[in-house]
Amino acid sequence: MLSSVLKSKRAIQVNVAIMRVFVKLRETLSAHKELAQKLSELERKFEKHDTQIQTIFEAIRQLMAPPEKPKPPIGFHAD
């Protein structure tokens, strides 16, 4: 604040430097905000894929399991 009140060359240079830092800080924060938003979108997208992939693996495991043989009936049968 003091650098904007003073009228010397050095005070003006400091004031300009401070403004540049704030602009850079705002750009960095907005870039990180966009990056965080994109990361959240990817996370949501792959979250769905995880459940779908898990379902596929379960189906493959069921197909790989040997079929159950029916047990023969117990007792004497006359045909």
N, C-alpha and C positions, 0 to 999 in steps of 0.2 A: 504494500500500500504506500509505503514511504517513497518507493522508487517512482511511483506515478505522480507524486506531489512535487518532488524535486525537479529542477529544470536543467541539471547538468547533463553533459553528454554521457557520462558514465551511468547516471540514473536512468536515462532513456534507454541505453543499451541493456541494462539489467531488466528494465520493464519489458522490453521486447523479448529478451531471453525467457523471462517468466511466462509470458504469453505463449511463446513457442512450446515451452514445456507442458503447459496446460492443454494446448491443442494436441500435442503428441500423446499425452496421457488419455485424453478423450478418444482419440483414434485407436489407441491400444485397447482401451476398455471395450469399445464397440466391436473391435475385431475379436476379442476374447468372448464377448457375448454371442456373436454370430457363430463362433467356433463351438461354444458350449451348446447352442441351440442345435447345430448340425449334428453334434455328437449325441445329443438326446434323441434326435430323429433316427439316427442309425441304430441306437440302442433299442428303440421301440421296434424298428423293422426287424432286427435280428432276434429279438425276443420272440416274435411270432415264428421265425424260422426254427428256433431251438425246439419249440413244441412240435413243429411239423417234422423235423428231423428225428426227434424222439419217437414219434408215431411210426415213422418209416422203419426205424430200427426194431421196434416192437413187432411190426408186421413181418419183417424178415426173420426174426427169431421164431415166431410162430410157424412160419413156413419151413424153417430148418428143423424144427422138432419132429421126431418120428411120430407117425400117426399111432394112436392108441388102437391096439388090436382088441376086437370084442372078445370078451371072456366066454368060453363055451358054457352052456347051461349045465348045471349040476343035476345029476340023477340019471335014471334010465329012461330012454325014449324009444318007443316002438313006432316004427314008420310003416 
